[in-house]
Amino acid sequence: MSAFLGISVWITLAMVVPGLVTMAVLYGAIATTSDGSMPSLLVKIGEPNEWVVAGFAVTSMIMTQAIGILVENTLVRFHWLGPETRSLSIARGIDPLGERRAEIKPYEEYEGLYLLLSELRHDEDSHGHLQSALAPFFRSNNTTVAFAIGTIATACRFVTTPSVGWLPGLLYMFFLIACLLLTVYVARIRFDVMTRALWAARRRRLEDAAQEHKASSKHT
């Protein structure tokens, strides 16, 4: 348990949590499609030691993250996370320059994600607003992979297991599909929130740079 305390919030949300979900849904695929006569998986393969369990856990996390990266790349490349342009309405008194409306191009903002993150100083995002917007997006993508794996595993059990529990298995598979669709929808929402945060951070940096340039010009 103490080892988990040293893991950053980013790794926990984007990698550890989806990996644990993958292990959970795979176990559920076996448990819900069993007729009760199948021996325990642990008894069948022998009692695993903690290193074996840790190996399975780490492998599950890494593979979930890897496939999640492919999902992210596909969603962004084919613009499947929403429209290419979004209108942003800003309430009166919030924007320091008095701007009330803006047009955001989410996919263009996303292309500059890592460049912007590498340039931000600690005082420009001291409360971690960008991190809190980014991590749920990647977590949603990776969790989508976990639910898809669980759905496929459950379907394979129907084919490979003669005495499968059909009703519990079907209910479980429909539950996973519903979770999958919900997670995809959440990923679209988080993408919108993330690109708005990126737009705001980039715009703030441009304003600060312009003010610094103006101040230096007066001194010269």
LINLIN-V624867 format. One record per residue. N is the residue number from 0. RES is the residue in one small letter. PSI is psi in radians with two decimals (NA if undefined). OMEGA is omega in degrees with one decimal (999 if undefined). D_LAST is the distance of its C-alpha to the last C-alpha in Angstrom with 2 decimals. Layout:
N_RES_PSI_OMEGA_D_LAST ; N_RES_PSI_OMEGA_D_LAST
This chain:
0_m_-0.66_-177.7_58.33 ; 1_s_-0.48_-179.9_55.94 ; 2_a_-0.58_-178.2_54.52 ; 3_f_-0.40_-178.1_53.32 ; 4_l_-0.43_-179.4_51.29 ; 5_g_-0.07_-179.0_48.89 ; 6_i_2.38_-178.0_48.25 ; 7_s_2.81_179.2_45.01 ; 8_v_-0.65_-179.4_45.20 ; 9_w_-0.90_-179.7_43.94 ; 10_i_-0.68_-178.8_46.77 ; 11_t_-0.81_-176.5_49.29 ; 12_l_-0.70_-172.8_48.58 ; 13_a_-0.32_-173.5_48.08 ; 14_m_-0.91_-175.2_50.66 ; 15_v_-0.86_-177.3_53.07 ; 16_v_-0.88_177.9_54.02 ; 17_p_-0.60_178.4_54.75 ; 18_g_-0.72_177.2_56.68 ; 19_l_-0.63_177.1_58.82 ; 20_v_-0.71_178.9_59.42 ; 21_t_-0.82_179.5_60.63 ; 22_m_-0.66_-178.5_63.12 ; 23_a_-0.77_-176.7_64.31 ; 24_v_-0.54_175.9_64.96 ; 25_l_-0.71_176.3_66.77 ; 26_y_-0.72_179.0_69.00 ; 27_g_-0.62_179.0_69.62 ; 28_a_-0.67_179.7_70.62 ; 29_i_-0.77_-174.3_73.33 ; 30_a_-0.73_-174.3_74.46 ; 31_t_-0.30_179.9_74.84 ; 32_t_0.14_178.6_76.70 ; 33_s_2.50_179.2_79.15 ; 34_d_0.07_178.3_82.71 ; 35_g_-0.25_-179.2_82.93 ; 36_s_-0.24_179.9_85.03 ; 37_m_2.27_180.0_82.17 ; 38_p_2.74_179.1_81.74 ; 39_s_2.44_-179.2_78.56 ; 40_l_-0.66_179.8_75.88 ; 41_l_-0.66_178.8_75.43 ; 42_v_-0.66_-175.9_79.19 ; 43_k_-0.73_-176.2_79.36 ; 44_i_-0.02_-177.2_76.75 ; 45_g_2.67_-178.2_77.45 ; 46_e_1.98_-178.2_75.56 ; 47_p_2.54_175.3_72.01 ; 48_n_3.07_-173.3_70.29 ; 49_e_-0.47_178.7_66.82 ; 50_w_-0.66_177.4_65.25 ; 51_v_-0.79_178.9_66.80 ; 52_v_-0.77_179.0_65.60 ; 53_a_-0.66_178.6_62.07 ; 54_g_-0.78_177.1_62.21 ; 55_f_-0.71_-178.6_63.23 ; 56_a_-0.84_-178.4_60.55 ; 57_v_-0.72_178.3_57.70 ; 58_t_-0.77_179.2_59.02 ; 59_s_-0.75_-179.6_59.18 ; 60_m_-0.78_-177.7_55.60 ; 61_i_-0.77_-178.4_54.21 ; 62_m_-0.64_175.5_56.19 ; 63_t_-0.75_178.7_55.26 ; 64_q_-0.74_-177.9_51.57 ; 65_a_-0.82_179.2_52.01 ; 66_i_-0.60_176.9_53.85 ; 67_g_-0.63_176.9_51.37 ; 68_i_-0.71_177.1_48.57 ; 69_l_-0.70_177.6_50.70 ; 70_v_-0.80_178.6_51.28 ; 71_e_-0.81_-178.7_47.57 ; 72_n_-0.72_-179.8_46.85 ; 73_t_-0.80_-179.0_49.67 ; 74_l_-0.71_-178.4_48.75 ; 75_v_-0.73_-176.8_45.15 ; 76_r_-0.72_-177.8_46.01 ; 77_f_0.15_175.4_48.64 ; 78_h_0.88_-179.3_46.73 ; 79_w_0.18_-178.4_49.59 ; 80_l_0.33_178.5_47.52 ; 81_g_-3.09_-178.0_47.12 ; 82_p_2.80_-178.8_45.62 ; 83_e_-0.32_179.1_42.67 ; 84_t_2.36_177.4_40.83 ; 85_r_2.51_176.3_40.89 ; 86_s_2.33_-179.7_39.91 ; 87_l_2.15_177.0_38.19 ; 88_s_2.27_-177.9_38.82 ; 89_i_2.19_-179.0_36.54 ; 90_a_2.67_-179.0_38.00 ; 91_r_2.37_176.1_36.38 ; 92_g_-0.07_-179.0_33.97 ; 93_i_-0.84_-178.5_33.25 ; 94_d_2.28_-177.6_30.25 ; 95_p_-0.41_179.9_27.08 ; 96_l_0.03_177.4_26.20 ; 97_g_0.19_-179.4_29.79 ; 98_e_2.38_-176.5_30.90 ; 99_r_-0.45_-179.5_34.70 ; 100_r_2.62_178.6_35.64 ; 101_a_2.66_176.2_34.34 ; 102_e_2.16_-178.6_35.91 ; 103_i_2.35_173.7_35.93 ; 104_k_1.66_-169.9_37.12 ; 105_p_-0.75_-174.9_38.60 ; 106_y_-0.57_175.0_39.42 ; 107_e_-0.67_176.5_35.99 ; 108_e_-0.70_-177.7_34.48 ; 109_y_-0.56_179.4_37.05 ; 110_e_-0.53_-179.6_36.19 ; 111_g_0.29_-175.3_32.79 ; 112_l_-1.04_-171.9_34.41 ; 113_y_-0.50_174.6_34.18 ; 114_l_-0.75_-180.0_30.76 ; 115_l_-0.76_-179.7_29.42 ; 116_l_-0.66_-178.9_31.46 ; 117_s_-0.36_-177.7_30.21 ; 118_e_-0.32_-176.1_26.55 ; 119_l_2.33_172.1_27.08 ; 120_r_2.84_-177.8_26.18 ; 121_h_-0.67_-177.3_28.87 ; 122_d_-0.25_179.5_27.10 ; 123_e_-0.30_175.5_26.76 ; 124_d_0.93_-172.2_30.56 ; 125_s_-0.47_-178.6_31.79 ; 126_h_0.05_176.2_35.01 ; 127_g_0.61_-178.7_35.91 ; 128_h_-0.72_179.0_36.09 ; 129_l_-0.74_179.8_35.62 ; 130_q_-0.71_-179.8_38.25 ; 131_s_-0.37_176.6_40.65 ; 132_a_-0.58_-176.3_40.33 ; 133_l_-0.79_-173.7_40.59 ; 134_a_-0.77_178.8_43.49 ; 135_p_-0.51_178.1_46.03 ; 136_f_-0.85_179.2_45.42 ; 137_f_-0.62_176.8_46.29 ; 138_r_-0.72_-180.0_49.07 ; 139_s_-0.74_178.4_50.57 ; 140_n_-0.81_-177.5_50.60 ; 141_n_-0.61_177.5_52.28 ; 142_t_-0.55_174.1_54.74 ; 143_t_-0.73_177.3_55.69 ; 144_v_-0.75_-178.6_56.74 ; 145_a_-0.80_179.9_58.82 ; 146_f_-0.63_177.8_60.69 ; 147_a_-0.73_178.3_61.31 ; 148_i_-0.76_178.8_62.75 ; 149_g_-0.68_179.0_64.98 ; 150_t_-0.78_179.2_66.22 ; 151_i_-0.73_179.9_67.07 ; 152_a_-0.70_178.7_68.77 ; 153_t_-0.75_178.3_70.87 ; 154_a_-0.67_179.2_71.92 ; 155_c_-0.54_178.4_72.89 ; 156_r_-0.59_178.0_75.07 ; 157_f_-0.56_-177.1_77.14 ; 158_v_-0.69_-171.1_77.88 ; 159_t_-0.26_-176.5_78.51 ; 160_t_1.97_-177.5_80.31 ; 161_p_-0.72_-175.3_83.82 ; 162_s_0.85_-175.5_84.27 ; 163_v_2.57_173.8_80.88 ; 164_g_1.71_-169.4_80.43 ; 165_w_-0.87_-175.2_79.61 ; 166_l_-0.91_177.5_78.95 ; 167_p_-0.66_-179.6_76.61 ; 168_g_-0.76_179.3_74.90 ; 169_l_-0.75_178.3_74.34 ; 170_l_-0.71_179.6_73.06 ; 171_y_-0.71_-179.4_70.66 ; 172_m_-0.71_177.1_69.46 ; 173_f_-0.62_176.7_68.88 ; 174_f_-0.76_179.3_66.98 ; 175_l_-0.68_178.7_64.70 ; 176_i_-0.72_177.5_64.17 ; 177_a_-0.74_177.2_63.21 ; 178_c_-0.67_179.2_60.75 ; 179_l_-0.84_-179.3_59.35 ; 180_l_-0.71_178.7_58.80 ; 181_l_-0.71_-178.8_57.28 ; 182_t_-0.66_175.9_54.85 ; 183_v_-0.74_178.5_53.78 ; 184_y_-0.72_177.9_53.12 ; 185_v_-0.67_178.3_51.09 ; 186_a_-0.68_177.6_49.05 ; 187_r_-0.71_178.9_48.15 ; 188_i_-0.79_-178.7_47.11 ; 189_r_-0.55_176.7_45.01 ; 190_f_-0.72_178.2_43.34 ; 191_d_-0.81_179.7_42.33 ; 192_v_-0.72_-177.9_40.96 ; 193_m_-0.77_-177.7_39.13 ; 194_t_-0.55_174.6_37.40 ; 195_r_-0.72_178.3_36.31 ; 196_a_-0.70_178.1_34.80 ; 197_l_-0.74_178.1_33.03 ; 198_w_-0.79_-178.9_31.68 ; 199_a_-0.73_-179.7_30.41 ; 200_a_-0.74_180.0_28.78 ; 201_r_-0.72_-179.8_27.11 ; 202_r_-0.69_179.5_25.93 ; 203_r_-0.69_179.4_24.53 ; 204_r_-0.68_179.1_22.56 ; 205_l_-0.69_178.2_21.12 ; 206_e_-0.77_179.1_20.16 ; 207_d_-0.73_179.7_18.52 ; 208_a_-0.69_179.9_16.56 ; 209_a_-0.70_179.1_15.45 ; 210_q_-0.70_177.5_14.43 ; 211_e_-0.72_179.2_12.47 ; 212_h_-0.70_179.3_10.64 ; 213_k_-0.70_-179.9_10.11 ; 214_a_-0.72_179.3_8.95 ; 215_s_-0.57_178.8_6.38 ; 216_s_-0.62_178.7_5.21 ; 217_k_-0.66_-179.1_5.46 ; 218_h_-0.55_-179.3_3.79 ; 219_t_NA_999_0.00
